[in-house]
Amino acid sequence: MIHLHYLDDALLVVEKPAGLLSVPGRLPENQDCVIARLQALYPDALTVHRLDQVTSGLLLHARGKAMEAALSVQFQQRQVGKRYQAVVEGVLDRDTGEVDLPLIVDWPNRPKQRVDHETGKPALTRWQVLARDLEAGRTRVELEPVTGRSHQLRLHMASLGHPIVGDVLYGAAPAARVYLHACSLQFTHPLTGQAMRFDSTVPW
C-alpha cells in the first residue's frame, strides 16, 4: 500500500517507503515498484521523477501523457523545489556549503556513479547543517539538489568525506537503512497554475 498525500485528475503525490523501487528493475524479481502499485489503482499514472530505492519520501506522478509532459518541463527547467534531509557520518565544520562536481555512471559498477570532470554531467547540491551529534559523530543536514542527477546527493556528500549514514555503496558503515528522505516538494499545478507544496515527516 502506497500512502497518498494528494490526488486529483492531473497528478498524484505519494510517499515512497525506503527499499521500494520507483520503477521496475531489469530483473524479473524486481518488478514490484511504486508505479506498478499505483497503476493497479490508477491506470493512467505515469512516472515524472524517481527516488533511489534506498530513499524514502515524496514522489510526484502525472495522470496521462499531457500531464506527464507538462510536469516534466517543470523538472527540466528546474522549477520544482526539492528538499531532502539526511544524516551523514562525521561532524561537518561549516554550517552551509555546496558541492559542484560533474557525475557520470561508473559502468563496471553500475548503478554506482562517479565524479568525472571531462565527461560528467554538471551536478550541484546545496547543503545546510540542521544539527550536530558530537557524541554519535553524525550531522543532520538539509540538502537541495539544484540538478537532479542519479545518486547526486549520495555521491556529493561522500565527496566531502561525509557519506550518508548506511550508504555502503559510497563508503558508509552499514546501518538499518540509508538515512535519506525527500521531505519537501514544490511545483506548479499543470492545470490550475496554483503553487503546490507538500511536506513529509522525516522518519528518524
C-alpha positions in Angstrom: 0.0 0.0 0.0 1.3 3.4 -1.0 0.3 6.4 1.1 -1.3 9.2 -0.9 -0.6 12.8 0.0 -2.6 14.2 -2.8 -4.8 13.0 -5.7 -6.7 14.8 -8.4 -7.4 14.3 -12.2 -3.9 15.7 -13.1 -1.5 14.2 -10.6 -0.7 12.2 -7.5 1.8 12.9 -4.7 2.8 9.7 -2.8 5.1 8.7 0.0 7.7 6.2 -1.2 8.9 3.8 1.5 12.6 3.1 1.7 13.5 -0.2 0.0 10.9 0.0 -2.8 11.9 0.8 -6.4 10.3 3.8 -8.1 10.1 2.0 -11.4 10.6 -1.7 -12.4 14.1 -3.1 -12.3 15.8 -5.0 -15.1 15.4 -8.4 -13.4 12.0 -10.3 -13.2 12.1 -10.3 -9.4 12.4 -6.5 -9.4 9.0 -5.7 -10.9 7.4 -4.6 -7.6 7.7 -0.8 -7.5 5.8 2.4 -6.8 4.5 2.9 -10.3 3.2 -0.7 -10.6 1.3 -0.4 -7.4 -0.1 3.0 -8.4 -1.2 1.8 -11.8 -3.1 -1.1 -10.3 -5.4 1.6 -8.8 -4.9 4.5 -11.2 -4.0 3.0 -14.7 -3.2 6.5 -16.1 -0.4 7.1 -13.5 3.0 7.9 -15.1 6.4 8.5 -13.6 7.7 12.1 -13.7 10.8 11.7 -11.5 12.3 9.0 -9.3 13.9 8.4 -5.9 16.6 5.8 -5.3 15.4 2.5 -3.9 17.1 3.3 -0.6 15.5 6.8 -0.3 12.1 7.4 1.2 9.7 10.4 0.8 7.7 12.5 -1.6 7.3 11.3 -5.2 5.2 13.1 -7.9 3.3 11.2 -10.6 1.3 12.5 -13.6 -2.1 11.2 -14.8 -1.9 10.8 -18.5 0.6 11.8 -21.2 -0.3 15.5 -21.3 0.2 16.0 -17.6 3.4 14.0 -17.7 4.8 16.3 -20.4 3.7 19.4 -18.5 5.3 18.3 -15.2 8.4 17.0 -16.9 9.0 20.5 -18.3 9.0 21.9 -14.8 11.7 19.4 -13.8 13.8 20.1 -16.9 13.6 23.9 -16.3 14.4 23.4 -12.6 11.1 24.9 -11.5 10.5 22.2 -9.0 11.7 22.8 -5.4 13.1 19.7 -3.7 14.4 19.4 -0.2 15.8 16.3 1.5 17.0 15.5 4.9 19.9 13.2 5.6 22.2 12.1 8.4 25.8 11.9 7.4 28.8 10.3 9.1 31.1 12.7 10.8 30.6 16.3 12.0 30.6 19.0 9.4 32.7 22.0 10.2 30.8 24.6 8.3 27.1 25.4 8.6 26.3 25.7 4.9 28.0 24.9 1.6 27.6 23.5 -1.9 29.1 20.7 -3.9 29.6 21.3 -7.6 31.0 18.1 -9.1 30.1 16.6 -12.5 28.8 13.0 -12.4 28.7 10.0 -14.7 27.7 6.4 -14.3 30.5 4.1 -13.2 29.7 1.4 -15.8 31.7 -1.5 -14.4 30.0 -0.8 -11.0 26.6 0.5 -12.1 24.3 1.8 -10.7 27.1 3.5 -8.9 28.1 7.0 -10.1 31.5 8.7 -10.1 32.9 12.2 -10.4 34.3 12.8 -13.9 35.4 16.4 -14.8 35.8 15.6 -18.5 32.6 13.7 -19.5 30.4 14.0 -16.4 27.1 16.0 -16.4 27.0 19.1 -14.3 25.6 18.5 -10.8 25.1 21.0 -8.0 24.0 20.3 -4.4 23.5 22.9 -1.7 23.6 21.7 1.9 22.8 23.2 5.3 23.5 21.8 8.8 20.4 21.3 10.9 22.0 19.6 14.0 25.3 18.1 15.0 25.5 15.0 17.2 29.0 15.2 18.6 28.6 12.0 20.7 27.5 9.9 17.8 29.8 11.6 15.3 27.0 12.4 12.9 25.4 15.5 11.3 21.8 16.1 10.2 21.6 18.2 7.1 19.1 19.6 4.7 20.0 19.0 1.0 18.8 20.9 -2.0 19.7 19.2 -5.4 19.8 22.1 -7.9 20.3 19.5 -10.6 18.8 16.0 -10.5 21.5 13.5 -11.3 21.3 9.9 -10.3 22.8 9.3 -6.8 23.7 13.0 -6.7 23.1 13.7 -3.1 24.7 10.5 -2.0 27.9 10.9 -4.0 28.2 14.6 -3.3 28.1 14.1 0.5 30.5 11.2 0.2 32.9 13.5 -1.8 33.0 15.8 1.3 34.2 12.8 3.4 30.7 12.6 5.0 28.8 9.8 3.3 25.1 9.4 4.3 24.7 7.0 7.2 24.0 3.5 5.9 25.1 4.2 2.3 27.6 1.4 2.0 27.7 2.0 -1.8 29.5 5.2 -1.2 31.7 4.3 1.8 29.5 4.5 4.8 29.3 1.8 7.5 26.2 -0.5 7.4 23.1 0.8 9.2 19.4 -0.1 9.4 18.8 2.0 6.3 20.2 4.8 4.2 19.3 8.0 6.1 18.0 10.0 3.2 14.4 11.3 2.9 12.7 13.5 0.4 10.9 15.8 2.8 9.6 18.7 0.7 8.3 19.1 -2.8 7.1 22.4 -4.5 5.8 22.8 -8.1 3.0 24.5 -10.1 -0.2 22.6 -10.8 -0.2 22.0 -14.5 -3.9 22.7 -14.9 -4.7 25.4 -12.4 -1.4 27.2 -12.2 -1.6 27.0 -8.4 1.6 26.8 -6.3 1.7 23.4 -4.6 3.8 22.4 -1.6 4.0 19.1 0.2 5.9 18.2 3.3 6.7 14.7 4.7 7.8 14.0 8.2 11.3 12.6 8.4 11.1 9.1 9.8 14.1 9.2 12.1 
